[in-house]
Amino acid sequence: MKADVLQDQSIPKDQFEYGVIELVHRIFDQLDAHTILYSIRCVCKRLHSIASICNRYELDFRFMSKSDLPVMAHIIDPKNIISLTLADGIRTRCQIRLFRF
């Protein structure tokens, strides 16, 4: 039935799909990466794939534990990160040393 609804509309299915993905990415813009990766990404395969292609992650490790860093590095393609904030606080000791500049 979904296909019939899309066929009756003037918007081609691929453009509709792109619009849905863009809308979800804009919602992601209001969330932190931890929430997207650990909560929303796990809801269903569709959100998993949308989170995987999201190309505007802003990672802020001031509020995450050091153990989150390797997990996020494994999940997120580095080219999809637009901002990276590191810290050297109590919970985030020596994060900066993990990166070789």
BELUR-V712540 format. One record per run of one state. SS is the DSSP state (helix for helix, strand for strand, loop for the rest). FROM is the first residue (numbers start at 0). TO is the last residue. If there is no record, write none. Layout:
SS;FROM;TO  SS;FROM;TO
//
This chain:
loop;0;0  helix;1;7  loop;8;11  helix;12;27  loop;28;31  helix;32;37  loop;38;38  helix;39;41  loop;42;43  helix;44;52  loop;53;55  strand;56;59  helix;60;62  loop;63;64  helix;65;74  loop;75;76  helix;77;79  strand;80;84  loop;85;94  helix;95;97  loop;98;100
//
